[in-house]
Amino acid sequence: MQSAITSKGQATIPKAIRDHLGLNTGDRVKFFLHPDGSVVLLPKRPVSALRGIVKPAQPPVATEDMTEAAASEASGHPTRR
């Protein structure tokens, strides 16, 4: 696939590439220049898009348990669980 560069330095991303990257009108992309001279184009995603990618190894700790642990450490008598 190829695309021409306009006088303003713009290029159209071919539809097959837009579809593959899930790009829509108004989306932003990032360009990465590698030492070997190759260039990589990736979609710029909001941080919220990462939600749920990493599954926790353990269940979350309750706020009360964290408060209790911090208080016991501060008192010099750590609670073992």
Backbone as XML, in Angstrom:
<?xml version="1.0"?>
<chain id="A" units="angstrom">
  <residue number="1" name="MET">
    <atom name="N" x="0.842" y="-1.178" z="0.000"/>
    <atom name="CA" x="0.000" y="0.000" z="0.000"/>
    <atom name="C" x="0.881" y="1.234" z="0.000"/>
  </residue>
  <residue number="2" name="GLN">
    <atom name="N" x="0.372" y="2.277" z="-0.595"/>
    <atom name="CA" x="1.123" y="3.517" z="-0.620"/>
    <atom name="C" x="0.181" y="4.700" z="-0.600"/>
  </residue>
  <residue number="3" name="SER">
    <atom name="N" x="0.746" y="5.866" z="-0.331"/>
    <atom name="CA" x="-0.032" y="7.091" z="-0.259"/>
    <atom name="C" x="0.869" y="8.237" z="-0.697"/>
  </residue>
  <residue number="4" name="ALA">
    <atom name="N" x="0.303" y="9.242" z="-1.334"/>
    <atom name="CA" x="1.067" y="10.416" z="-1.776"/>
    <atom name="C" x="1.092" y="11.462" z="-0.669"/>
  </residue>
  <residue number="5" name="ILE">
    <atom name="N" x="2.127" y="12.256" z="-0.635"/>
    <atom name="CA" x="2.258" y="13.356" z="0.309"/>
    <atom name="C" x="1.768" y="14.628" z="-0.376"/>
  </residue>
  <residue number="6" name="THR">
    <atom name="N" x="0.889" y="15.382" z="0.297"/>
    <atom name="CA" x="0.381" y="16.630" z="-0.266"/>
    <atom name="C" x="1.394" y="17.753" z="-0.053"/>
  </residue>
  <residue number="7" name="SER">
    <atom name="N" x="1.121" y="18.918" z="-0.643"/>
    <atom name="CA" x="2.007" y="20.077" z="-0.475"/>
    <atom name="C" x="2.046" y="20.541" z="0.981"/>
  </residue>
  <residue number="8" name="LYS">
    <atom name="N" x="1.057" y="20.154" z="1.778"/>
    <atom name="CA" x="1.028" y="20.499" z="3.202"/>
    <atom name="C" x="1.703" y="19.422" z="4.053"/>
  </residue>
  <residue number="9" name="GLY">
    <atom name="N" x="2.277" y="18.400" z="3.422"/>
    <atom name="CA" x="2.952" y="17.339" z="4.158"/>
    <atom name="C" x="2.007" y="16.293" z="4.721"/>
  </residue>
  <residue number="10" name="GLN">
    <atom name="N" x="0.797" y="16.250" z="4.214"/>
    <atom name="CA" x="-0.192" y="15.308" z="4.712"/>
    <atom name="C" x="-0.276" y="14.086" z="3.798"/>
  </residue>
  <residue number="11" name="ALA">
    <atom name="N" x="-0.652" y="12.959" z="4.391"/>
    <atom name="CA" x="-0.845" y="11.731" z="3.629"/>
    <atom name="C" x="-2.120" y="11.063" z="4.122"/>
  </residue>
  <residue number="12" name="THR">
    <atom name="N" x="-2.778" y="10.361" z="3.230"/>
    <atom name="CA" x="-3.967" y="9.599" z="3.601"/>
    <atom name="C" x="-3.525" y="8.208" z="4.024"/>
  </residue>
  <residue number="13" name="ILE">
    <atom name="N" x="-4.021" y="7.767" z="5.179"/>
    <atom name="CA" x="-3.732" y="6.406" z="5.634"/>
    <atom name="C" x="-4.703" y="5.487" z="4.905"/>
  </residue>
  <residue number="14" name="PRO">
    <atom name="N" x="-4.192" y="4.495" z="4.186"/>
    <atom name="CA" x="-5.085" y="3.609" z="3.425"/>
    <atom name="C" x="-6.134" y="2.949" z="4.327"/>
  </residue>
  <residue number="15" name="LYS">
    <atom name="N" x="-7.314" y="2.715" z="3.767"/>
    <atom name="CA" x="-8.436" y="2.171" z="4.523"/>
    <atom name="C" x="-8.087" y="0.854" z="5.222"/>
  </residue>
  <residue number="16" name="ALA">
    <atom name="N" x="-7.370" y="-0.018" z="4.548"/>
    <atom name="CA" x="-7.020" y="-1.307" z="5.161"/>
    <atom name="C" x="-6.189" y="-1.096" z="6.434"/>
  </residue>
  <residue number="17" name="ILE">
    <atom name="N" x="-5.300" y="-0.094" z="6.426"/>
    <atom name="CA" x="-4.475" y="0.202" z="7.601"/>
    <atom name="C" x="-5.345" y="0.822" z="8.696"/>
  </residue>
  <residue number="18" name="ARG">
    <atom name="N" x="-6.222" y="1.768" z="8.311"/>
    <atom name="CA" x="-7.141" y="2.382" z="9.302"/>
    <atom name="C" x="-8.003" y="1.319" z="9.955"/>
  </residue>
  <residue number="19" name="ASP">
    <atom name="N" x="-8.519" y="0.394" z="9.165"/>
    <atom name="CA" x="-9.358" y="-0.677" z="9.713"/>
    <atom name="C" x="-8.552" y="-1.571" z="10.652"/>
  </residue>
  <residue number="20" name="HIS">
    <atom name="N" x="-7.346" y="-1.919" z="10.241"/>
    <atom name="CA" x="-6.490" y="-2.791" z="11.054"/>
    <atom name="C" x="-6.175" y="-2.142" z="12.407"/>
  </residue>
  <residue number="21" name="LEU">
    <atom name="N" x="-5.922" y="-0.827" z="12.413"/>
    <atom name="CA" x="-5.584" y="-0.112" z="13.645"/>
    <atom name="C" x="-6.819" y="0.371" z="14.403"/>
  </residue>
  <residue number="22" name="GLY">
    <atom name="N" x="-7.992" y="0.214" z="13.807"/>
    <atom name="CA" x="-9.216" y="0.675" z="14.457"/>
    <atom name="C" x="-9.315" y="2.187" z="14.511"/>
  </residue>
  <residue number="23" name="LEU">
    <atom name="N" x="-8.783" y="2.861" z="13.495"/>
    <atom name="CA" x="-8.785" y="4.327" z="13.465"/>
    <atom name="C" x="-10.072" y="4.867" z="12.860"/>
  </residue>
  <residue number="24" name="ASN">
    <atom name="N" x="-10.556" y="5.939" z="13.461"/>
    <atom name="CA" x="-11.747" y="6.625" z="12.972"/>
    <atom name="C" x="-11.435" y="8.100" z="12.800"/>
  </residue>
  <residue number="25" name="THR">
    <atom name="N" x="-12.323" y="8.822" z="12.153"/>
    <atom name="CA" x="-12.152" y="10.255" z="11.961"/>
    <atom name="C" x="-11.905" y="10.940" z="13.301"/>
  </residue>
  <residue number="26" name="GLY">
    <atom name="N" x="-10.877" y="11.773" z="13.340"/>
    <atom name="CA" x="-10.565" y="12.519" z="14.561"/>
    <atom name="C" x="-9.596" y="11.812" z="15.496"/>
  </residue>
  <residue number="27" name="ASP">
    <atom name="N" x="-9.347" y="10.509" z="15.273"/>
    <atom name="CA" x="-8.381" y="9.788" z="16.110"/>
    <atom name="C" x="-6.985" y="10.346" z="15.861"/>
  </residue>
  <residue number="28" name="ARG">
    <atom name="N" x="-6.124" y="10.164" z="16.838"/>
    <atom name="CA" x="-4.746" y="10.629" z="16.723"/>
    <atom name="C" x="-3.826" y="9.422" z="16.602"/>
  </residue>
  <residue number="29" name="VAL">
    <atom name="N" x="-2.683" y="9.634" z="15.943"/>
    <atom name="CA" x="-1.692" y="8.573" z="15.783"/>
    <atom name="C" x="-0.337" y="9.083" z="16.270"/>
  </residue>
  <residue number="30" name="LYS">
    <atom name="N" x="0.528" y="8.137" z="16.609"/>
    <atom name="CA" x="1.888" y="8.461" z="17.032"/>
    <atom name="C" x="2.851" y="7.812" z="16.051"/>
  </residue>
  <residue number="31" name="PHE">
    <atom name="N" x="3.961" y="8.509" z="15.787"/>
    <atom name="CA" x="4.996" y="7.989" z="14.910"/>
    <atom name="C" x="6.236" y="7.720" z="15.739"/>
  </residue>
  <residue number="32" name="PHE">
    <atom name="N" x="6.848" y="6.576" z="15.516"/>
    <atom name="CA" x="8.074" y="6.207" z="16.213"/>
    <atom name="C" x="9.155" y="5.961" z="15.169"/>
  </residue>
  <residue number="33" name="LEU">
    <atom name="N" x="10.274" y="6.671" z="15.303"/>
    <atom name="CA" x="11.405" y="6.507" z="14.400"/>
    <atom name="C" x="12.427" y="5.606" z="15.078"/>
  </residue>
  <residue number="34" name="HIS">
    <atom name="N" x="12.716" y="4.471" z="14.454"/>
    <atom name="CA" x="13.662" y="3.506" z="15.002"/>
    <atom name="C" x="15.065" y="3.786" z="14.480"/>
  </residue>
  <residue number="35" name="PRO">
    <atom name="N" x="16.081" y="3.378" z="15.234"/>
    <atom name="CA" x="17.472" y="3.612" z="14.816"/>
    <atom name="C" x="17.810" y="3.060" z="13.429"/>
  </residue>
  <residue number="36" name="ASP">
    <atom name="N" x="17.121" y="2.001" z="13.018"/>
    <atom name="CA" x="17.408" y="1.423" z="11.697"/>
    <atom name="C" x="16.757" y="2.208" z="10.557"/>
  </residue>
  <residue number="37" name="GLY">
    <atom name="N" x="16.044" y="3.304" z="10.900"/>
    <atom name="CA" x="15.408" y="4.137" z="9.882"/>
    <atom name="C" x="13.959" y="3.799" z="9.621"/>
  </residue>
  <residue number="38" name="SER">
    <atom name="N" x="13.458" y="2.710" z="10.185"/>
    <atom name="CA" x="12.053" y="2.360" z="9.986"/>
    <atom name="C" x="11.168" y="3.255" z="10.853"/>
  </residue>
  <residue number="39" name="VAL">
    <atom name="N" x="9.954" y="3.434" z="10.416"/>
    <atom name="CA" x="8.983" y="4.262" z="11.126"/>
    <atom name="C" x="7.763" y="3.411" z="11.433"/>
  </residue>
  <residue number="40" name="VAL">
    <atom name="N" x="7.270" y="3.531" z="12.656"/>
    <atom name="CA" x="6.088" y="2.784" z="13.070"/>
    <atom name="C" x="4.981" y="3.787" z="13.386"/>
  </residue>
  <residue number="41" name="LEU">
    <atom name="N" x="3.794" y="3.512" z="12.918"/>
    <atom name="CA" x="2.621" y="4.338" z="13.161"/>
    <atom name="C" x="1.685" y="3.544" z="14.060"/>
  </residue>
  <residue number="42" name="LEU">
    <atom name="N" x="1.318" y="4.114" z="15.202"/>
    <atom name="CA" x="0.402" y="3.442" z="16.122"/>
    <atom name="C" x="-0.697" y="4.403" z="16.548"/>
  </residue>
  <residue number="43" name="PRO">
    <atom name="N" x="-1.887" y="3.873" z="16.822"/>
    <atom name="CA" x="-2.950" y="4.743" z="17.306"/>
    <atom name="C" x="-2.625" y="5.249" z="18.702"/>
  </residue>
  <residue number="44" name="LYS">
    <atom name="N" x="-2.961" y="6.505" z="18.968"/>
    <atom name="CA" x="-2.794" y="7.058" z="20.312"/>
    <atom name="C" x="-4.109" y="6.803" z="21.041"/>
  </residue>
  <residue number="45" name="ARG">
    <atom name="N" x="-4.042" y="5.993" z="22.060"/>
    <atom name="CA" x="-5.236" y="5.606" z="22.814"/>
    <atom name="C" x="-5.255" y="6.321" z="24.157"/>
  </residue>
  <residue number="46" name="PRO">
    <atom name="N" x="-6.442" y="6.640" z="24.664"/>
    <atom name="CA" x="-6.529" y="7.234" z="26.007"/>
    <atom name="C" x="-6.167" y="6.188" z="27.053"/>
  </residue>
  <residue number="47" name="VAL">
    <atom name="N" x="-5.714" y="6.638" z="28.194"/>
    <atom name="CA" x="-5.341" y="5.731" z="29.279"/>
    <atom name="C" x="-6.512" y="4.825" z="29.643"/>
  </residue>
  <residue number="48" name="SER">
    <atom name="N" x="-7.726" y="5.328" z="29.536"/>
    <atom name="CA" x="-8.905" y="4.525" z="29.888"/>
    <atom name="C" x="-9.022" y="3.273" z="29.015"/>
  </residue>
  <residue number="49" name="ALA">
    <atom name="N" x="-8.392" y="3.278" z="27.844"/>
    <atom name="CA" x="-8.439" y="2.103" z="26.969"/>
    <atom name="C" x="-7.654" y="0.933" z="27.563"/>
  </residue>
  <residue number="50" name="LEU">
    <atom name="N" x="-6.772" y="1.220" z="28.518"/>
    <atom name="CA" x="-5.975" y="0.166" z="29.146"/>
    <atom name="C" x="-6.720" y="-0.550" z="30.264"/>
  </residue>
  <residue number="51" name="ARG">
    <atom name="N" x="-7.841" y="0.010" z="30.683"/>
    <atom name="CA" x="-8.579" y="-0.571" z="31.797"/>
    <atom name="C" x="-8.926" y="-2.030" z="31.518"/>
  </residue>
  <residue number="52" name="GLY">
    <atom name="N" x="-8.582" y="-2.895" z="32.472"/>
    <atom name="CA" x="-8.916" y="-4.303" z="32.367"/>
    <atom name="C" x="-7.896" y="-5.155" z="31.643"/>
  </residue>
  <residue number="53" name="ILE">
    <atom name="N" x="-6.827" y="-4.553" z="31.099"/>
    <atom name="CA" x="-5.825" y="-5.335" z="30.382"/>
    <atom name="C" x="-5.061" y="-6.251" z="31.326"/>
  </residue>
  <residue number="54" name="VAL">
    <atom name="N" x="-4.674" y="-5.710" z="32.486"/>
    <atom name="CA" x="-3.907" y="-6.494" z="33.452"/>
    <atom name="C" x="-4.845" y="-6.974" z="34.549"/>
  </residue>
  <residue number="55" name="LYS">
    <atom name="N" x="-4.892" y="-8.273" z="34.726"/>
    <atom name="CA" x="-5.741" y="-8.853" z="35.764"/>
    <atom name="C" x="-4.945" y="-8.926" z="37.066"/>
  </residue>
  <residue number="56" name="PRO">
    <atom name="N" x="-5.547" y="-8.525" z="38.208"/>
    <atom name="CA" x="-4.825" y="-8.574" z="39.469"/>
    <atom name="C" x="-4.495" y="-10.013" z="39.876"/>
  </residue>
  <residue number="57" name="ALA">
    <atom name="N" x="-3.312" y="-10.204" z="40.478"/>
    <atom name="CA" x="-2.899" y="-11.529" z="40.931"/>
    <atom name="C" x="-3.677" y="-11.940" z="42.175"/>
  </residue>
  <residue number="58" name="GLN">
    <atom name="N" x="-4.095" y="-10.957" z="42.958"/>
    <atom name="CA" x="-4.844" y="-11.208" z="44.191"/>
    <atom name="C" x="-6.067" y="-10.301" z="44.198"/>
  </residue>
  <residue number="59" name="PRO">
    <atom name="N" x="-7.054" y="-10.630" z="45.023"/>
    <atom name="CA" x="-8.199" y="-9.719" z="45.125"/>
    <atom name="C" x="-7.761" y="-8.405" z="45.761"/>
  </residue>
  <residue number="60" name="PRO">
    <atom name="N" x="-8.451" y="-7.310" z="45.475"/>
    <atom name="CA" x="-8.073" y="-6.022" z="46.051"/>
    <atom name="C" x="-8.190" y="-6.032" z="47.581"/>
  </residue>
  <residue number="61" name="VAL">
    <atom name="N" x="-7.399" y="-5.183" z="48.218"/>
    <atom name="CA" x="-7.401" y="-5.067" z="49.676"/>
    <atom name="C" x="-8.406" y="-3.988" z="50.068"/>
  </residue>
  <residue number="62" name="ALA">
    <atom name="N" x="-9.209" y="-4.258" z="51.092"/>
    <atom name="CA" x="-10.203" y="-3.298" z="51.564"/>
    <atom name="C" x="-9.504" y="-2.092" z="52.197"/>
  </residue>
  <residue number="63" name="THR">
    <atom name="N" x="-10.106" y="-0.918" z="52.068"/>
    <atom name="CA" x="-9.562" y="0.306" z="52.637"/>
    <atom name="C" x="-9.356" y="0.165" z="54.137"/>
  </residue>
  <residue number="64" name="GLU">
    <atom name="N" x="-10.290" y="-0.480" z="54.820"/>
    <atom name="CA" x="-10.170" y="-0.659" z="56.271"/>
    <atom name="C" x="-8.932" y="-1.475" z="56.622"/>
  </residue>
  <residue number="65" name="ASP">
    <atom name="N" x="-8.656" y="-2.519" z="55.827"/>
    <atom name="CA" x="-7.475" y="-3.347" z="56.067"/>
    <atom name="C" x="-6.190" y="-2.550" z="55.856"/>
  </residue>
  <residue number="66" name="MET">
    <atom name="N" x="-6.162" y="-1.681" z="54.828"/>
    <atom name="CA" x="-4.981" y="-0.845" z="54.594"/>
    <atom name="C" x="-4.778" y="0.132" z="55.746"/>
  </residue>
  <residue number="67" name="THR">
    <atom name="N" x="-5.874" y="0.733" z="56.223"/>
    <atom name="CA" x="-5.790" y="1.680" z="57.333"/>
    <atom name="C" x="-5.280" y="0.986" z="58.586"/>
  </residue>
  <residue number="68" name="GLU">
    <atom name="N" x="-5.798" y="-0.207" z="58.859"/>
    <atom name="CA" x="-5.372" y="-0.974" z="60.025"/>
    <atom name="C" x="-3.888" y="-1.338" z="59.924"/>
  </residue>
  <residue number="69" name="ALA">
    <atom name="N" x="-3.444" y="-1.765" z="58.754"/>
    <atom name="CA" x="-2.045" y="-2.144" z="58.560"/>
    <atom name="C" x="-1.133" y="-0.934" z="58.739"/>
  </residue>
  <residue number="70" name="ALA">
    <atom name="N" x="-1.534" y="0.212" z="58.192"/>
    <atom name="CA" x="-0.721" y="1.422" z="58.338"/>
    <atom name="C" x="-0.639" y="1.839" z="59.796"/>
  </residue>
  <residue number="71" name="ALA">
    <atom name="N" x="-1.752" y="1.749" z="60.521"/>
    <atom name="CA" x="-1.772" y="2.132" z="61.937"/>
    <atom name="C" x="-0.901" y="1.192" z="62.759"/>
  </residue>
  <residue number="72" name="SER">
    <atom name="N" x="-0.953" y="-0.102" z="62.471"/>
    <atom name="CA" x="-0.151" y="-1.047" z="63.251"/>
    <atom name="C" x="1.342" y="-0.868" z="62.969"/>
  </residue>
  <residue number="73" name="GLU">
    <atom name="N" x="1.702" y="-0.558" z="61.724"/>
    <atom name="CA" x="3.108" y="-0.289" z="61.394"/>
    <atom name="C" x="3.580" y="0.978" z="62.101"/>
  </residue>
  <residue number="74" name="ALA">
    <atom name="N" x="2.733" y="2.002" z="62.110"/>
    <atom name="CA" x="3.089" y="3.267" z="62.747"/>
    <atom name="C" x="3.264" y="3.094" z="64.258"/>
  </residue>
  <residue number="75" name="SER">
    <atom name="N" x="2.523" y="2.176" z="64.835"/>
    <atom name="CA" x="2.613" y="1.969" z="66.299"/>
    <atom name="C" x="3.821" y="1.118" z="66.671"/>
  </residue>
  <residue number="76" name="GLY">
    <atom name="N" x="4.472" y="0.518" z="65.687"/>
    <atom name="CA" x="5.626" y="-0.316" z="65.950"/>
    <atom name="C" x="5.265" y="-1.758" z="66.267"/>
  </residue>
  <residue number="77" name="HIS">
    <atom name="N" x="3.986" y="-2.111" z="66.155"/>
    <atom name="CA" x="3.524" y="-3.474" z="66.414"/>
    <atom name="C" x="2.833" y="-4.000" z="65.164"/>
  </residue>
  <residue number="78" name="PRO">
    <atom name="N" x="3.620" y="-4.417" z="64.182"/>
    <atom name="CA" x="2.990" y="-4.878" z="62.937"/>
    <atom name="C" x="2.121" y="-6.101" z="63.145"/>
  </residue>
  <residue number="79" name="THR">
    <atom name="N" x="1.016" y="-6.109" z="62.466"/>
    <atom name="CA" x="0.077" y="-7.235" z="62.527"/>
    <atom name="C" x="0.452" y="-8.220" z="61.433"/>
  </residue>
  <residue number="80" name="ARG">
    <atom name="N" x="0.613" y="-9.471" z="61.760"/>
    <atom name="CA" x="0.922" y="-10.514" z="60.762"/>
    <atom name="C" x="-0.370" y="-11.184" z="60.339"/>
  </residue>
  <residue number="81" name="ARG">
    <atom name="N" x="-0.483" y="-11.464" z="59.058"/>
    <atom name="CA" x="-1.673" y="-12.151" z="58.547"/>
    <atom name="C" x="-1.281" y="-13.410" z="57.867"/>
  </residue>
</chain>
